């Protein structure tokens, strides 16, 4: 028999989530109405494409770093078809220093698919969104909810933390989204679509601004009096918060330095120029091979490299 994992040992959601969800909806949504940040992808003029772009950029990247890149991106490519017309390397170039640049290739691939399959309009149907390249469970639900006001559970890290504390009674959710969390999120959804979409955005904002991973501000929380974790005395049995990944000296840092050279060049770059960005040849070669394998860099005859053209 398989031994239980850490996530298996966590408390399962109680069976009365649906009834417990109703008292949470109005306080959280009212708080959101008063405290929501004025972000460009939340404005009506952003449209579904603006929402989709923001969701790609905000994965593992804070809002303050996304904002300037987002504005430039939408100014250059206001429609999916505009991006689809460009080489994928231009998406990587415009991605700048947001990190995890494969997201740029995936967003370009989604733009091509939207243009070819859906006449250039971001599809409204959740299944069609999920079928786009680079779109996973979270992004499909987020676009359907935030762009089209549909009723879907939107489970990012912030939402999962709010639900873990307020309903399940633990400080942190599991490392990866579980079936129990999905069931809980569905049970907590308000019945009507507009309220459900507002709830998705509000619970996410609550996790981002108040119910944070560290130094949570319970005195500012609109549901503090209902929070299972707080009422239980804030138990720490599930362990400390996860630490951020180290960056300095990693292959990821080397990849970023190599990509920076290629982004700034508008002609193929010789191997010698790439060799100058990192002193350790084995790690440098491994990082460059990884970029080529991921489709972020295209090798050319004569020891030249460029961002992907096709």
C-alpha positions, 0 to 999 in steps of 0.5 A: 500500500502506498504511503500517504503524501503530504498533500494526502495528509492535509485536512479535506474540505468539509462537506458544507462548503456550498452553504458556507460559501454564501456568507463569504460572497458579499463581504469579499465582493463588497471589499473588492468594489472598494479596494480593487486596483485600477489595472489596465486589463480590468478596464472595459477597453482591454477586451478579451485579448488584453485579458489573455495577454495579462494572464500569460504575463502575470504567471509567476511575475508581479504586477509592477513588472508586468505593467510596462511590458503589457502596455507596450505589447498591446500598443504594438499588437492590439489584436491577436492577428497583429501578433500572429503576423510577426515572427515568434522571435519578435514576441520573445524580443518584446517579452523583455525581462519578464522571465520564463520567456517560453510564455511569449512563444505560447502566447504567439502560438495562441494568437496564431490559433485564434487568427486561424481558427476563430477569425481573430477573436478570442473564443468565448467557449471555455472548451475552445479556450482550453484547446488553444496552444499554451492555454491550461486549466487556469488560463482558460478559466480566467479568460472565460471569467474575467473577459466574458463574465462566465462561471468558472472556478479560477484557482491561482496561488492567491485564491487557493491560499484564501480558500485554504485559510478561510474554509479548510483551516490551514495556512497554506494550500498544497504545492500543486492543485488537488482534486479536493481544491477544485471541488471546493472552488466549484462548491464556493462559486455563486450560482449566477454568472456575473456574481461568480465572475466577480467573486473570482476576481475578488477572491484573487485580489484578497489573496494578493493584497490582504491574505498574503503568503507572509504577514497576512493583514487579518485586521483588514480582511472582510471575512476575518470573523469567518476564517476557519484558520484564524478561528482555530488560532492560526495553526502552523502544523502544515509547515513554513511558507515555500521559499522563492527559487534561487536565481543567481548562478543558475542556468536560468540566469545564464539563459536570461543573459544569452537571450538579452544579447539576442533580443538586442541584436537585429541580425544573427549573433556569432557564438563568440558574442554569446561566449562573452556573457558567461564565464563557465563554458559547460553551463553556458553551452547547456543553457544555450542548448536548452534555449534551442531545444525550447524553440527560443533560439534558432541556430544558423550555419556558421555558428550564428544564432537568432531569435526564431523566425518561423 
